[in-house]
Amino acid sequence: MSKADYETPELMEVGSFEAVTQGGADGTVLDASFSSGTPVSDLTFS
């Protein structure tokens, strides 16, 4: 069995850092702390 040749990974630019990371910064639903699709208006804070 021969060893596979190494291919150097490439970095592809998909947009500006600011545009790519703003997905969760604004909107009407949250993701990380609550179930998927939970509307912001349904949250209660102590």
N, CA, C and O atoms as CSV, one atom per row, in Angstrom:
chain,resi,resn,atom,element,x,y,z
A,1,MET,N,N,0.856,-1.182,0.000
A,1,MET,CA,C,0.000,0.000,0.000
A,1,MET,C,C,0.898,1.240,0.000
A,1,MET,O,O,1.793,1.356,0.837
A,2,SER,N,N,0.668,2.141,-0.909
A,2,SER,CA,C,1.495,3.348,-0.981
A,2,SER,C,C,0.876,4.475,-0.154
A,2,SER,O,O,-0.335,4.543,0.060
A,3,LYS,N,N,1.747,5.330,0.287
A,3,LYS,CA,C,1.323,6.472,1.099
A,3,LYS,C,C,0.718,7.548,0.196
A,3,LYS,O,O,1.257,7.842,-0.871
A,4,ALA,N,N,-0.406,8.138,0.628
A,4,ALA,CA,C,-1.066,9.192,-0.153
A,4,ALA,C,C,-0.228,10.470,-0.137
A,4,ALA,O,O,0.407,10.789,0.868
A,5,ASP,N,N,-0.230,11.179,-1.224
A,5,ASP,CA,C,0.471,12.461,-1.297
A,5,ASP,C,C,-0.267,13.504,-0.466
A,5,ASP,O,O,-1.497,13.537,-0.438
A,6,TYR,N,N,0.496,14.349,0.206
A,6,TYR,CA,C,-0.081,15.426,1.016
A,6,TYR,C,C,-0.459,16.595,0.123
A,6,TYR,O,O,0.320,17.030,-0.724
A,7,GLU,N,N,-1.666,17.090,0.329
A,7,GLU,CA,C,-2.109,18.288,-0.392
A,7,GLU,C,C,-2.238,19.428,0.607
A,7,GLU,O,O,-2.953,19.312,1.603
A,8,THR,N,N,-1.556,20.511,0.342
A,8,THR,CA,C,-1.606,21.668,1.213
A,8,THR,C,C,-3.018,22.264,1.203
A,8,THR,O,O,-3.574,22.506,0.132
A,9,PRO,N,N,-3.610,22.506,2.397
A,9,PRO,CA,C,-4.943,23.113,2.442
A,9,PRO,C,C,-4.924,24.528,1.869
A,9,PRO,O,O,-3.902,25.213,1.908
A,10,GLU,N,N,-6.055,24.950,1.345
A,10,GLU,CA,C,-6.176,26.293,0.794
A,10,GLU,C,C,-7.171,27.097,1.620
A,10,GLU,O,O,-8.138,26.553,2.153
A,11,LEU,N,N,-6.923,28.378,1.718
A,11,LEU,CA,C,-7.828,29.289,2.404
A,11,LEU,C,C,-8.665,30.002,1.358
A,11,LEU,O,O,-8.138,30.712,0.501
A,12,MET,N,N,-9.992,29.804,1.436
A,12,MET,CA,C,-10.893,30.466,0.483
A,12,MET,C,C,-11.579,31.633,1.176
A,12,MET,O,O,-12.100,31.482,2.282
A,13,GLU,N,N,-11.582,32.777,0.544
A,13,GLU,CA,C,-12.268,33.941,1.093
A,13,GLU,C,C,-13.740,33.857,0.694
A,13,GLU,O,O,-14.063,33.814,-0.493
A,14,VAL,N,N,-14.636,33.832,1.692
A,14,VAL,CA,C,-16.067,33.720,1.422
A,14,VAL,C,C,-16.819,35.009,1.728
A,14,VAL,O,O,-18.034,35.081,1.549
A,15,GLY,N,N,-16.107,36.009,2.183
A,15,GLY,CA,C,-16.725,37.298,2.508
A,15,GLY,C,C,-15.913,37.976,3.589
A,15,GLY,O,O,-14.944,37.411,4.096
A,16,SER,N,N,-16.298,39.165,3.935
A,16,SER,CA,C,-15.572,39.873,4.984
A,16,SER,C,C,-15.851,39.212,6.331
A,16,SER,O,O,-16.915,38.626,6.532
A,17,PHE,N,N,-14.902,39.307,7.245
A,17,PHE,CA,C,-15.075,38.734,8.578
A,17,PHE,C,C,-16.340,39.274,9.232
A,17,PHE,O,O,-17.092,38.519,9.848
A,18,GLU,N,N,-16.576,40.563,9.103
A,18,GLU,CA,C,-17.741,41.195,9.721
A,18,GLU,C,C,-19.041,40.633,9.166
A,18,GLU,O,O,-19.964,40.346,9.928
A,19,ALA,N,N,-19.125,40.473,7.863
A,19,ALA,CA,C,-20.359,39.973,7.244
A,19,ALA,C,C,-20.611,38.513,7.587
A,19,ALA,O,O,-21.753,38.114,7.814
A,20,VAL,N,N,-19.550,37.715,7.625
A,20,VAL,CA,C,-19.697,36.282,7.888
A,20,VAL,C,C,-20.089,36.017,9.333
A,20,VAL,O,O,-20.832,35.070,9.591
A,21,THR,N,N,-19.622,36.812,10.281
A,21,THR,CA,C,-19.871,36.558,11.702
A,21,THR,C,C,-21.073,37.292,12.267
A,21,THR,O,O,-21.336,37.169,13.464
A,22,GLN,N,N,-21.810,38.043,11.480
A,22,GLN,CA,C,-22.949,38.791,11.994
A,22,GLN,C,C,-24.249,38.008,11.950
A,22,GLN,O,O,-25.299,38.573,12.255
A,23,GLY,N,N,-24.225,36.744,11.586
A,23,GLY,CA,C,-25.446,35.954,11.475
A,23,GLY,C,C,-26.284,35.929,12.734
A,23,GLY,O,O,-27.508,36.026,12.649
A,24,GLY,N,N,-25.669,35.804,13.902
A,24,GLY,CA,C,-26.413,35.738,15.142
A,24,GLY,C,C,-26.434,37.031,15.916
A,24,GLY,O,O,-26.939,37.057,17.039
A,25,ALA,N,N,-25.910,38.098,15.367
A,25,ALA,CA,C,-25.794,39.346,16.094
A,25,ALA,C,C,-27.100,40.130,16.146
A,25,ALA,O,O,-27.273,40.988,17.012
A,26,ASP,N,N,-27.980,39.855,15.268
A,26,ASP,CA,C,-29.215,40.630,15.185
A,26,ASP,C,C,-30.318,39.701,14.693
A,26,ASP,O,O,-30.048,38.752,13.957
A,27,GLY,N,N,-31.515,39.959,15.081
A,27,GLY,CA,C,-32.609,39.138,14.581
A,27,GLY,C,C,-33.643,38.852,15.644
A,27,GLY,O,O,-33.642,39.467,16.710
A,28,THR,N,N,-34.523,37.918,15.351
A,28,THR,CA,C,-35.632,37.629,16.253
A,28,THR,C,C,-35.558,36.249,16.874
A,28,THR,O,O,-36.443,35.891,17.651
A,29,VAL,N,N,-34.534,35.452,16.564
A,29,VAL,CA,C,-34.380,34.129,17.183
A,29,VAL,C,C,-32.945,33.958,17.688
A,29,VAL,O,O,-32.009,34.569,17.173
A,30,LEU,N,N,-32.801,33.107,18.714
A,30,LEU,CA,C,-31.488,32.820,19.288
A,30,LEU,C,C,-31.097,31.392,18.952
A,30,LEU,O,O,-31.933,30.604,18.510
A,31,ASP,N,N,-29.812,31.052,19.164
A,31,ASP,CA,C,-29.402,29.700,18.848
A,31,ASP,C,C,-28.666,28.987,19.977
A,31,ASP,O,O,-29.071,27.886,20.349
A,32,ALA,N,N,-27.633,29.546,20.525
A,32,ALA,CA,C,-26.735,28.814,21.412
A,32,ALA,C,C,-27.368,28.376,22.734
A,32,ALA,O,O,-27.159,27.237,23.150
A,33,SER,N,N,-28.121,29.226,23.398
A,33,SER,CA,C,-28.601,28.926,24.738
A,33,SER,C,C,-30.010,28.355,24.791
A,33,SER,O,O,-30.436,27.872,25.840
A,34,PHE,N,N,-30.727,28.400,23.704
A,34,PHE,CA,C,-32.119,27.990,23.691
A,34,PHE,C,C,-32.377,27.056,22.515
A,34,PHE,O,O,-31.576,26.996,21.583
A,35,SER,N,N,-33.464,26.345,22.551
A,35,SER,CA,C,-33.816,25.434,21.463
A,35,SER,C,C,-33.867,26.173,20.138
A,35,SER,O,O,-34.195,27.358,20.081
A,36,SER,N,N,-33.542,25.465,19.094
A,36,SER,CA,C,-33.537,26.047,17.753
A,36,SER,C,C,-34.891,26.663,17.418
A,36,SER,O,O,-35.931,26.028,17.594
A,37,GLY,N,N,-34.870,27.889,16.942
A,37,GLY,CA,C,-36.094,28.557,16.521
A,37,GLY,C,C,-36.861,29.262,17.628
A,37,GLY,O,O,-37.953,29.773,17.378
A,38,THR,N,N,-36.327,29.305,18.846
A,38,THR,CA,C,-37.018,29.989,19.950
A,38,THR,C,C,-37.085,31.480,19.658
A,38,THR,O,O,-36.044,32.124,19.534
A,39,PRO,N,N,-38.292,32.051,19.545
A,39,PRO,CA,C,-38.391,33.486,19.311
A,39,PRO,C,C,-37.897,34.280,20.519
A,39,PRO,O,O,-38.118,33.873,21.659
A,40,VAL,N,N,-37.243,35.387,20.282
A,40,VAL,CA,C,-36.730,36.238,21.375
A,40,VAL,C,C,-37.878,36.661,22.285
A,40,VAL,O,O,-37.692,36.778,23.496
A,41,SER,N,N,-39.037,36.889,21.730
A,41,SER,CA,C,-40.181,37.339,22.541
A,41,SER,C,C,-40.662,36.277,23.538
A,41,SER,O,O,-41.382,36.614,24.477
A,42,ASP,N,N,-40.283,35.003,23.360
A,42,ASP,CA,C,-40.683,33.936,24.285
A,42,ASP,C,C,-39.720,33.747,25.453
A,42,ASP,O,O,-39.967,32.910,26.321
A,43,LEU,N,N,-38.633,34.504,25.490
A,43,LEU,CA,C,-37.639,34.334,26.547
A,43,LEU,C,C,-38.026,35.083,27.801
A,43,LEU,O,O,-38.644,36.146,27.747
A,44,THR,N,N,-37.652,34.509,28.936
A,44,THR,CA,C,-37.851,35.194,30.212
A,44,THR,C,C,-36.510,35.258,30.922
A,44,THR,O,O,-35.777,34.270,30.948
A,45,PHE,N,N,-36.185,36.385,31.488
A,45,PHE,CA,C,-34.928,36.562,32.201
A,45,PHE,C,C,-35.227,36.917,33.644
A,45,PHE,O,O,-36.146,37.686,33.926
A,46,SER,N,N,-34.451,36.357,34.552
A,46,SER,CA,C,-34.650,36.634,35.976
A,46,SER,C,C,-33.909,37.881,36.377
A,46,SER,O,O,-33.955,38.279,37.541
